[in-house]
Amino acid sequence: MKKLSMPVYILMAILFTGLLGGHCLAGEQISGGKSSAAVTKPEVIAAADFAVSEQAKVLQKKQEPAAIKLSLVSIISAEEQVVSGMNYHLKLKVKLNGKVKRAEATVWWQPWNKETPYRLTSWKWK
């Protein structure tokens, strides 16, 4: 069997890397990797609405329930991540008791989980 020279190995590595990179650049989603999602996508909107609703519940437990009014103003940006289901990483503009604030939220969605398809896994005020 003939041995390959070092330049041939290097060329093969470059070609292989280029082929893999081409798939990633073509917009294919990599399991576990984040990719941009349209803020108008119905799943993103549903995740944002859920995040705001759940955070409002958390705030109401800490204070007088009637004193908390949290609402979604807009979705600034969204990323999705394939996991056992889908993670939606959201940058949100919300209104808390009349004052506009920014927040980052992560919502885990498992559509096959009929009882609790959504879970708010992270909420950070910015």
ZADO-1210 file (C-alpha; in nm, 4 decimals, padded with zeros to 6 digits):
<atoms>
<atom x="00.0000" y="00.0000" z="00.0000" code="MET" pos="1"/>
<atom x="00.1363" y="00.3387" z="-00.1032" code="LYS" pos="2"/>
<atom x="00.1801" y="00.6051" z="00.1674" code="LYS" pos="3"/>
<atom x="00.0253" y="00.9470" z="00.1091" code="LEU" pos="4"/>
<atom x="00.2460" y="01.2495" z="00.1471" code="SER" pos="5"/>
<atom x="00.1772" y="01.5230" z="00.4046" code="MET" pos="6"/>
<atom x="00.0497" y="01.7759" z="00.1424" code="PRO" pos="7"/>
<atom x="-00.2116" y="01.5218" z="00.0293" code="VAL" pos="8"/>
<atom x="-00.3377" y="01.4857" z="00.3899" code="TYR" pos="9"/>
<atom x="-00.3529" y="01.8635" z="00.4256" code="ILE" pos="10"/>
<atom x="-00.5452" y="01.8961" z="00.0977" code="LEU" pos="11"/>
<atom x="-00.7881" y="01.6247" z="00.2073" code="MET" pos="12"/>
<atom x="-00.8442" y="01.8022" z="00.5423" code="ALA" pos="13"/>
<atom x="-00.9109" y="02.1340" z="00.3666" code="ILE" pos="14"/>
<atom x="-01.1603" y="01.9747" z="00.1268" code="LEU" pos="15"/>
<atom x="-01.3370" y="01.7877" z="00.4076" code="PHE" pos="16"/>
<atom x="-01.3630" y="02.1038" z="00.6186" code="THR" pos="17"/>
<atom x="-01.4948" y="02.2963" z="00.3194" code="GLY" pos="18"/>
<atom x="-01.7639" y="02.0373" z="00.2572" code="LEU" pos="19"/>
<atom x="-01.8805" y="02.0479" z="00.6186" code="LEU" pos="20"/>
<atom x="-01.8660" y="02.4267" z="00.6262" code="GLY" pos="21"/>
<atom x="-02.0774" y="02.4415" z="00.3121" code="GLY" pos="22"/>
<atom x="-02.3537" y="02.2459" z="00.4829" code="HIS" pos="23"/>
<atom x="-02.3513" y="02.4801" z="00.7821" code="CYS" pos="24"/>
<atom x="-02.3547" y="02.7883" z="00.5606" code="LEU" pos="25"/>
<atom x="-02.6461" y="02.6483" z="00.3618" code="ALA" pos="26"/>
<atom x="-02.8693" y="02.7048" z="00.6630" code="GLY" pos="27"/>
<atom x="-02.8973" y="02.3484" z="00.7856" code="GLU" pos="28"/>
<atom x="-02.9620" y="02.3376" z="01.1565" code="GLN" pos="29"/>
<atom x="-02.7061" y="02.1612" z="01.3716" code="ILE" pos="30"/>
<atom x="-02.8462" y="01.9738" z="01.6703" code="SER" pos="31"/>
<atom x="-02.7492" y="02.1694" z="01.9814" code="GLY" pos="32"/>
<atom x="-02.6431" y="02.4755" z="01.7820" code="GLY" pos="33"/>
<atom x="-02.8276" y="02.8060" z="01.7885" code="LYS" pos="34"/>
<atom x="-02.9646" y="02.9662" z="01.4755" code="SER" pos="35"/>
<atom x="-03.1510" y="03.2876" z="01.4090" code="SER" pos="36"/>
<atom x="-03.5299" y="03.2738" z="01.4111" code="ALA" pos="37"/>
<atom x="-03.7770" y="03.5217" z="01.2678" code="ALA" pos="38"/>
<atom x="-03.9497" y="03.7277" z="01.5373" code="VAL" pos="39"/>
<atom x="-04.2724" y="03.6848" z="01.3392" code="THR" pos="40"/>
<atom x="-04.2567" y="03.3038" z="01.3484" code="LYS" pos="41"/>
<atom x="-04.5679" y="03.1737" z="01.5300" code="PRO" pos="42"/>
<atom x="-04.3616" y="02.9449" z="01.7567" code="GLU" pos="43"/>
<atom x="-04.1379" y="03.2365" z="01.8603" code="VAL" pos="44"/>
<atom x="-04.4387" y="03.4575" z="01.9368" code="ILE" pos="45"/>
<atom x="-04.6006" y="03.1790" z="02.1399" code="ALA" pos="46"/>
<atom x="-04.2762" y="03.1261" z="02.3353" code="ALA" pos="47"/>
<atom x="-04.2455" y="03.5017" z="02.4048" code="ALA" pos="48"/>
<atom x="-04.6069" y="03.5247" z="02.5221" code="ASP" pos="49"/>
<atom x="-04.5520" y="03.2250" z="02.7486" code="PHE" pos="50"/>
<atom x="-04.2296" y="03.3715" z="02.8923" code="ALA" pos="51"/>
<atom x="-04.3997" y="03.7010" z="02.9821" code="VAL" pos="52"/>
<atom x="-04.6995" y="03.5221" z="03.1312" code="SER" pos="53"/>
<atom x="-04.4811" y="03.2953" z="03.3458" code="GLU" pos="54"/>
<atom x="-04.2580" y="03.5808" z="03.4612" code="GLN" pos="55"/>
<atom x="-04.5676" y="03.7769" z="03.5609" code="ALA" pos="56"/>
<atom x="-04.6713" y="03.4817" z="03.7804" code="LYS" pos="57"/>
<atom x="-04.3262" y="03.4771" z="03.9436" code="VAL" pos="58"/>
<atom x="-04.3464" y="03.8497" z="04.0160" code="LEU" pos="59"/>
<atom x="-04.7000" y="03.8214" z="04.1513" code="GLN" pos="60"/>
<atom x="-04.5890" y="03.5573" z="04.4020" code="LYS" pos="61"/>
<atom x="-04.3279" y="03.8011" z="04.5345" code="LYS" pos="62"/>
<atom x="-04.5572" y="04.1041" z="04.5581" code="GLN" pos="63"/>
<atom x="-04.9210" y="04.2006" z="04.5793" code="GLU" pos="64"/>
<atom x="-05.0791" y="04.0264" z="04.2750" code="PRO" pos="65"/>
<atom x="-05.2808" y="04.3290" z="04.1695" code="ALA" pos="66"/>
<atom x="-04.9664" y="04.5474" z="04.1750" code="ALA" pos="67"/>
<atom x="-04.7919" y="04.3631" z="03.8908" code="ILE" pos="68"/>
<atom x="-04.8713" y="04.4331" z="03.5291" code="LYS" pos="69"/>
<atom x="-04.6243" y="04.2757" z="03.2865" code="LEU" pos="70"/>
<atom x="-04.6894" y="04.2753" z="02.9120" code="SER" pos="71"/>
<atom x="-04.4960" y="04.2053" z="02.5948" code="LEU" pos="72"/>
<atom x="-04.4148" y="04.5141" z="02.3870" code="VAL" pos="73"/>
<atom x="-04.2020" y="04.3490" z="02.1183" code="SER" pos="74"/>
<atom x="-03.9612" y="04.0682" z="02.0389" code="ILE" pos="75"/>
<atom x="-03.6233" y="04.2276" z="01.9645" code="ILE" pos="76"/>
<atom x="-03.4536" y="03.9094" z="01.8452" code="SER" pos="77"/>
<atom x="-03.4858" y="03.5330" z="01.8674" code="ALA" pos="78"/>
<atom x="-03.2674" y="03.2281" z="01.8314" code="GLU" pos="79"/>
<atom x="-03.3730" y="02.8666" z="01.8323" code="GLU" pos="80"/>
<atom x="-03.1736" y="02.5684" z="01.9509" code="GLN" pos="81"/>
<atom x="-03.2613" y="02.2060" z="01.8814" code="VAL" pos="82"/>
<atom x="-03.2497" y="02.0059" z="02.2043" code="VAL" pos="83"/>
<atom x="-03.4959" y="01.7470" z="02.3288" code="SER" pos="84"/>
<atom x="-03.7555" y="01.9788" z="02.1820" code="GLY" pos="85"/>
<atom x="-03.6615" y="02.3407" z="02.1082" code="MET" pos="86"/>
<atom x="-03.5080" y="02.6192" z="02.3133" code="ASN" pos="87"/>
<atom x="-03.6093" y="02.9705" z="02.2170" code="TYR" pos="88"/>
<atom x="-03.3591" y="03.2335" z="02.3299" code="HIS" pos="89"/>
<atom x="-03.5444" y="03.5643" z="02.3231" code="LEU" pos="90"/>
<atom x="-03.4539" y="03.9292" z="02.3657" code="LYS" pos="91"/>
<atom x="-03.7710" y="04.1089" z="02.4639" code="LEU" pos="92"/>
<atom x="-03.9041" y="04.4563" z="02.5233" code="LYS" pos="93"/>
<atom x="-04.1676" y="04.4421" z="02.7962" code="VAL" pos="94"/>
<atom x="-04.3736" y="04.6833" z="02.9978" code="LYS" pos="95"/>
<atom x="-04.3613" y="04.6410" z="03.3756" code="LEU" pos="96"/>
<atom x="-04.6180" y="04.8554" z="03.5559" code="ASN" pos="97"/>
<atom x="-04.6122" y="05.1068" z="03.2710" code="GLY" pos="98"/>
<atom x="-04.2308" y="05.1263" z="03.2420" code="LYS" pos="99"/>
<atom x="-04.0595" y="04.9801" z="02.9317" code="VAL" pos="100"/>
<atom x="-03.7774" y="04.7392" z="03.0171" code="LYS" pos="101"/>
<atom x="-03.5646" y="04.4834" z="02.8372" code="ARG" pos="102"/>
<atom x="-03.5292" y="04.1190" z="02.9272" code="ALA" pos="103"/>
<atom x="-03.3718" y="03.8011" z="02.7970" code="GLU" pos="104"/>
<atom x="-03.5653" y="03.4800" z="02.8322" code="ALA" pos="105"/>
<atom x="-03.5197" y="03.1159" z="02.7380" code="THR" pos="106"/>
<atom x="-03.8251" y="02.8989" z="02.6805" code="VAL" pos="107"/>
<atom x="-03.8018" y="02.5241" z="02.6348" code="TRP" pos="108"/>
<atom x="-04.0750" y="02.3796" z="02.4117" code="TRP" pos="109"/>
<atom x="-04.1657" y="02.0135" z="02.3740" code="GLN" pos="110"/>
<atom x="-04.4767" y="01.9971" z="02.1535" code="PRO" pos="111"/>
<atom x="-04.5338" y="01.6290" z="02.2302" code="TRP" pos="112"/>
<atom x="-04.5596" y="01.7033" z="02.6038" code="ASN" pos="113"/>
<atom x="-04.9320" y="01.7766" z="02.6058" code="LYS" pos="114"/>
<atom x="-04.9626" y="01.8694" z="02.9768" code="GLU" pos="115"/>
<atom x="-04.6784" y="02.1223" z="02.9892" code="THR" pos="116"/>
<atom x="-04.5309" y="02.1841" z="02.6441" code="PRO" pos="117"/>
<atom x="-04.3549" y="02.5082" z="02.7543" code="TYR" pos="118"/>
<atom x="-04.1154" y="02.5800" z="03.0388" code="ARG" pos="119"/>
<atom x="-03.9497" y="02.9134" z="03.1209" code="LEU" pos="120"/>
<atom x="-03.5910" y="02.8136" z="03.2010" code="THR" pos="121"/>
<atom x="-03.4343" y="03.1591" z="03.2242" code="SER" pos="122"/>
<atom x="-03.5366" y="03.5230" z="03.2690" code="TRP" pos="123"/>
<atom x="-03.2853" y="03.8060" z="03.3073" code="LYS" pos="124"/>
<atom x="-03.3615" y="04.1776" z="03.3253" code="TRP" pos="125"/>
<atom x="-03.1299" y="04.3880" z="03.1082" code="LYS" pos="126"/>
</atoms>
